[in-house]
Amino acid sequence: MSRTTHRIRVVEARRVKHPVLPSVEKHYFTVNAKDLPGGIRTDANAREPVGINRQVYRDVRESLLGRAATPGTFDLMNKGITILADEVRRIDDSTYELVVSDGQGIVDGAHTYRIITENQEDPALPTEQHVEVQVRTGIAENLITDIARGLNTGIQVKAYSLANLDGAFNWVKEELAKEPYAKKIAWREGDEGEYDVREILCMLEALNIYDFPNNSGTHPIQAYEKSSQVVMRFSKDYDDTRTTPEKSSYRRLRPLLKGALVLYDHIRHDFRGIHNETGGKAGRMNIIEESRKTYDFPFANLAPDKYRLTKGALMPIFAAFRNCVIDGKEGAEWASGFDAVLKLWREAGPELVSETFSATREIGNLPDQIGKSRGHWANLHKTLELKKLRQELHDRR
């Protein structure tokens, strides 16, 4: 039998005796993500930590890097890592050693463990991110399988998987079926798509003039802040209009969908270049993410790039183009055609980029802070509205 020893630095530690099994102890550690030791085996885990590119795990990574949540809150939103070990040795108040044998190791949270250890050297990883680690010792071998089964069957089916099963996304699939990027979209949990349907729905929500009219003063901030709420609204709309689909506000947004995806890619791709061209240094901005390889922009068929705008900074800009949407006979449509929308982005881009950069100084330089700022959403919407009105007045003259 092989045994490995892993030294772990902790911020906080406590030990609890099991109330029924006297040989079992539970050790609870709060560990800085950067201090989590590598190389801990996963013999006890029911699932190998593969499929790390699935959307659910990309979401975990975005949360870890502070792009989709406030840095310092990772341990509050992630259930952590559970390890079975032979022994826990206390070295001092902040240092412990774990002794792990064959058949033991990480029994739950292996994907979280892999995501953290693979990103520990990433300079974007905030120093204040922590993870909860529970170590159980004294576990009889015949209990390991039951523990693994119990810890790994508590995952609730996501709302979007149920909506897909119900057929709610069928018209979206039909609209995009012939596009070259159609296979890149995941419609349910487990699909390998680079994008998932929630991202598509959030784009529609950001342009939703029926529930968020341009003159109402309200903005679809949940398109960034809470995609689960968007899925629920979409599903309820589908249920309420099964027999009268023409009354569905989301179906009426269908004519916008392909153009919306193209605009989404252009903003995400162009932002850094526009900022640099106007004298900025986008490389120093937290709202720009950098890939070790390159990012693709399949919706607009743009050249791959090492950089792209984070969703938190992207969505308020994208939603400002709700100003370009009107209600037509067949549903929502671009007021002057989609070519005019891209032209407006090229002309208004420098101003929208500048205001976003200013917001990072006033609100905070984290994507999540920008994406959740009601004032920022309203400001960009007003900026584009005025730009569009000036443009229309100039064209009339």
C-alpha positions in Angstrom: 0.0 0.0 0.0 1.4 3.4 -1.0 0.9 6.5 1.2 1.4 10.1 0.3 1.8 13.1 2.6 0.6 16.5 1.8 1.4 19.6 3.9 -1.5 22.2 3.9 -1.4 25.8 5.2 -4.8 26.8 6.7 -6.4 30.0 7.7 -8.8 28.3 10.2 -9.1 24.8 11.5 -11.4 22.8 13.7 -11.9 19.1 14.5 -15.1 17.3 15.3 -15.6 13.7 16.6 -18.3 11.7 14.9 -21.3 11.2 17.3 -21.7 7.5 16.4 -18.4 6.1 15.1 -15.7 6.9 17.7 -12.9 6.2 15.2 -14.1 8.8 12.8 -13.0 12.5 12.9 -13.9 15.4 10.7 -11.4 18.1 10.2 -12.7 21.4 8.7 -10.1 23.7 7.1 -10.4 27.1 5.4 -7.5 27.3 2.9 -6.3 30.0 0.7 -6.7 28.9 -2.9 -3.1 29.7 -3.7 -2.0 27.4 -0.8 -3.9 24.3 -1.7 -1.4 21.5 -2.2 -1.2 19.6 -5.5 -1.0 15.9 -6.1 -3.7 14.7 -3.8 -5.1 11.5 -5.3 -8.8 11.0 -6.3 -9.0 7.2 -5.8 -12.2 7.5 -3.7 -14.0 9.8 -6.2 -16.9 8.3 -8.2 -16.1 10.5 -11.2 -12.7 11.4 -12.6 -12.3 15.2 -12.9 -12.6 15.2 -16.7 -14.9 17.3 -18.9 -13.4 20.4 -17.3 -14.5 22.4 -20.4 -18.2 22.0 -19.7 -20.0 25.2 -18.9 -20.6 24.4 -15.3 -16.9 24.1 -14.7 -16.0 27.2 -16.7 -18.5 29.0 -14.4 -16.5 27.7 -11.4 -13.3 29.0 -12.9 -14.8 32.4 -13.6 -16.0 32.6 -10.0 -12.5 31.5 -8.8 -10.8 34.2 -10.8 -13.2 36.8 -9.5 -14.8 37.5 -12.9 -18.3 36.3 -12.2 -18.4 37.0 -8.4 -16.8 39.3 -5.8 -13.3 38.2 -4.9 -13.2 36.6 -1.5 -16.6 34.9 -1.8 -15.5 31.7 -3.6 -15.7 29.6 -0.5 -19.3 30.9 0.1 -20.5 29.8 -3.3 -18.6 26.5 -3.7 -19.3 23.5 -1.5 -15.6 22.8 -1.3 -13.5 19.6 -1.3 -13.9 16.5 0.8 -10.9 14.2 1.4 -10.6 10.8 3.0 -7.3 10.2 4.7 -5.5 7.9 7.1 -4.3 10.7 9.4 -4.2 14.4 10.0 -1.2 15.7 11.8 -1.0 19.1 13.4 2.4 20.8 12.8 1.3 24.2 14.2 -1.7 26.4 14.3 -1.6 27.1 10.6 0.1 24.0 9.2 -1.2 20.4 9.0 -0.2 17.3 7.2 -2.5 14.8 5.5 -1.6 11.2 5.1 -3.5 9.6 2.3 -3.4 5.9 1.3 -4.5 3.9 -1.8 -8.3 4.0 -2.2 -8.6 7.3 -0.3 -8.1 10.9 -1.4 -10.6 13.3 -2.8 -14.1 11.8 -2.6 -16.0 15.0 -3.6 -15.0 18.2 -5.2 -12.3 16.8 -7.5 -13.3 19.2 -10.3 -13.0 22.1 -7.9 -9.6 20.8 -6.8 -8.4 20.5 -10.4 -9.7 24.0 -11.4 -7.9 25.6 -8.4 -4.6 23.8 -8.8 -4.5 24.5 -12.5 -5.0 28.2 -12.0 -2.8 28.8 -9.0 -0.1 30.4 -11.1 -2.6 32.6 -13.0 -1.9 36.3 -12.0 -5.6 36.9 -12.3 -6.3 34.7 -9.3 -7.2 37.0 -6.4 -5.2 36.5 -3.3 -8.3 36.6 -1.1 -10.0 33.5 -2.6 -10.4 30.6 -0.2 -11.9 27.1 -0.4 -13.3 24.9 2.3 -11.6 21.6 2.8 -13.0 18.8 4.9 -10.8 15.8 5.8 -12.4 12.7 7.2 -10.2 10.1 9.0 -11.0 6.7 10.4 -13.4 5.8 7.6 -13.7 2.0 7.2 -13.0 0.8 3.7 -16.5 -0.7 3.2 -18.0 2.8 3.7 -16.0 4.6 1.0 -18.3 3.6 -1.9 -21.4 4.6 0.0 -19.9 8.0 1.0 -18.8 8.6 -2.6 -22.3 7.7 -3.9 -24.0 9.9 -1.3 -21.8 13.0 -1.9 -22.0 12.8 -5.7 -25.8 12.3 -6.2 -27.0 15.5 -4.7 -26.6 17.6 -7.8 -29.9 19.2 -8.8 -30.9 19.2 -12.4 -30.4 22.7 -13.8 -33.5 24.6 -14.9 -32.2 25.0 -18.4 -31.8 21.2 -18.8 -35.5 20.8 -17.8 -36.5 23.6 -20.2 -34.6 21.9 -23.0 -36.4 18.6 -22.2 -39.7 20.5 -22.4 -39.0 21.8 -25.8 -38.7 25.5 -24.8 -35.5 26.0 -26.8 -36.8 24.4 -30.0 -37.3 27.6 -31.9 -33.9 28.9 -30.9 -32.3 25.7 -32.2 -34.3 26.0 -35.4 -33.1 29.6 -35.9 -29.4 28.7 -35.4 -29.4 25.2 -36.9 -27.7 26.1 -40.2 -25.1 28.4 -38.6 -21.5 27.1 -38.5 -21.4 27.6 -34.8 -24.6 25.7 -34.0 -22.6 22.7 -32.6 -20.7 25.0 -30.2 -23.9 25.6 -28.2 -24.7 23.4 -25.2 -28.4 23.0 -24.6 -28.3 21.0 -21.4 -25.9 19.9 -18.7 -23.2 17.6 -19.9 -23.1 19.0 -23.5 -19.6 19.9 -24.5 -20.5 23.2 -26.2 -18.2 26.2 -25.7 -21.3 28.4 -25.1 -24.5 27.3 -23.4 -28.1 28.3 -24.0 -28.2 30.5 -20.9 -25.7 32.8 -22.6 -28.0 33.0 -25.7 -31.1 33.7 -23.6 -29.2 36.5 -21.7 -28.4 38.1 -25.0 -32.1 38.1 -25.9 -33.0 39.4 -22.5 -30.6 42.3 -22.9 -32.4 43.4 -26.0 -35.9 42.7 -24.6 -37.9 45.8 -25.5 -41.2 44.2 -24.4 -40.4 43.7 -20.8 -37.8 46.5 -20.6 -39.0 49.3 -22.9 -36.4 51.9 -23.9 -38.4 54.7 -22.3 -39.1 52.8 -19.0 -35.9 53.6 -17.1 -35.6 49.9 -16.2 -32.8 47.7 -17.5 -32.4 43.9 -17.9 -29.5 43.7 -15.4 -30.4 40.0 -14.6 -29.0 39.3 -18.1 -25.6 39.5 -16.4 -26.4 39.2 -12.7 -28.6 36.1 -12.6 -28.9 33.9 -15.7 -31.0 31.4 -13.7 -33.7 34.1 -13.4 -33.6 34.7 -17.1 -34.1 30.9 -17.7 -37.1 30.9 -15.4 -38.6 34.0 -17.1 -38.1 32.3 -20.5 -39.6 29.0 -19.3 -42.6 30.8 -17.8 -43.2 32.7 -21.0 -43.0 29.4 -22.9 -45.6 27.8 -20.6 -47.9 30.8 -20.7 -47.9 31.0 -24.5 -47.8 27.3 -25.6 -51.1 27.7 -27.5 -50.5 31.3 -28.5 -46.8 31.5 -29.4 -47.3 34.8 -31.2 -47.9 36.4 -27.8 -44.5 35.3 -26.4 -42.2 38.2 -25.9 -39.1 36.1 -26.4 -40.4 34.6 -29.6 -41.0 38.1 -30.9 -37.2 38.7 -30.3 -36.4 35.9 -32.7 -35.6 38.2 -35.7 -32.8 39.8 -33.7 -31.0 36.6 -32.6 -28.4 36.1 -35.3 -27.5 39.8 -35.4 -27.3 39.9 -31.6 -24.7 37.1 -31.6 -22.6 39.0 -34.2 -22.8 42.2 -32.2 -21.9 40.4 -29.0 -18.7 39.0 -30.6 -17.8 42.4 -32.1 -18.0 44.2 -28.8 -16.1 41.5 -27.0 -13.4 41.4 -29.6 -13.0 45.1 -30.4 -13.1 46.6 -27.0 -9.4 46.2 -26.2 -8.3 47.5 -29.6 -10.5 50.6 -29.3 -9.2 51.3 -25.9 -5.6 51.1 -27.0 -6.2 53.2 -30.1 -7.6 56.0 -27.9 -4.5 56.0 -25.7 -5.5 53.5 -23.1 -3.6 50.4 -21.8 -6.2 47.6 -21.9 -3.5 45.1 -20.8 -3.8 46.6 -17.3 -7.5 46.3 -17.0 -9.2 43.5 -15.0 -12.2 43.6 -17.3 -10.0 42.2 -20.1 -9.3 38.5 -19.9 -6.3 36.9 -21.5 -6.0 33.3 -22.7 -2.9 31.2 -22.7 -3.9 30.3 -26.3 -6.6 32.3 -28.1 -10.3 33.0 -27.9 -12.6 32.3 -30.8 -15.3 34.6 -32.0 -17.5 32.2 -34.0 -20.7 34.2 -34.1 -19.1 37.1 -36.1 -16.4 34.9 -37.7 -13.7 37.2 -36.4 -10.0 36.3 -36.1 -9.0 34.6 -32.9 -7.3 36.8 -30.3 -5.6 36.3 -26.9 -7.8 38.9 -25.4 -11.5 39.5 -24.9 -13.8 41.6 -22.8 -15.3 39.9 -19.7 -19.0 39.4 -19.5 -19.4 41.8 -16.6 -18.1 44.7 -18.8 -19.7 43.4 -22.0 -23.3 43.1 -21.0 -24.0 46.8 -20.1 -22.6 47.9 -23.5 -24.4 45.2 -25.4 -27.7 46.0 -23.7 -27.4 49.7 -24.6 -28.1 48.6 -28.2 -31.7 48.0 -27.1 -31.9 51.6 -28.4 -31.7 50.1 -31.9 -34.6 47.7 -31.5 -38.3 48.5 -32.4 -41.4 46.4 -32.4 -42.4 45.5 -36.0 -45.2 43.5 -37.6 -43.4 40.2 -37.4 -41.7 40.9 -34.0 -38.7 42.9 -32.9 -36.4 44.3 -35.5 -33.4 46.5 -35.9 -34.7 50.0 -36.5 -32.5 50.7 -39.5 -31.2 47.3 -40.3 -28.4 45.4 -38.7 -25.7 47.1 -40.9 -26.7 50.3 -39.2 -26.2 48.7 -35.8 -22.6 47.7 -36.6 -22.0 51.1 -38.0 -23.2 52.7 -34.8 -20.9 50.4 -32.7 -17.9 51.6 -34.8 -18.9 55.2 -34.3 -20.1 55.0 -30.7 -17.5 52.4 -29.6 -14.8 54.8 -28.4 -17.3 56.7 -26.2 -18.8 53.5 -24.7 -15.3 52.1 -24.1 -14.2 55.3 -22.5 -17.2 55.4 -20.2 -16.6 51.8 -19.2 -13.0 52.5 -18.4 -14.1 55.5 -16.3 -16.6 53.3 -14.5 -13.7 50.9 -13.5 -12.2 53.9 -11.6 -15.4 55.1 -10.0 -17.2 51.8 -9.3 -14.4 49.3 -9.1 -12.1 47.6 -11.6 -13.7 44.1 -11.2 -16.0 42.7 -13.9 -18.6 41.7 -11.4 -18.8 45.3 -10.0 -19.2 46.8 -13.4 -21.8 44.2 -14.5 -24.0 44.7 -11.4 -23.9 48.5 -11.4 -27.4 49.9 -12.1 -26.0 53.3 -12.7 -23.5 52.1 -15.2 -26.2 50.3 -17.2 -28.4 53.4 -17.2 -25.5 55.6 -18.2 -24.4 53.5 -21.2 -28.0 53.2 -22.4 -28.4 57.0 -22.2 -25.1 57.6 -23.9 -26.0 55.4 -26.9 -29.5 56.9 -27.0 -28.1 60.4 -27.4 -25.5 59.2 -29.9 -28.2 57.6 -32.0 -30.4 60.7 -31.9 -27.6 62.9 -32.9 -26.8 60.6 -35.8 -30.4 60.6 -37.0 -30.6 64.4 -36.8 -27.4 64.6 -38.8 -28.7 62.2 -41.4 -31.9 64.3 -41.8 -30.0 67.4 -42.3 
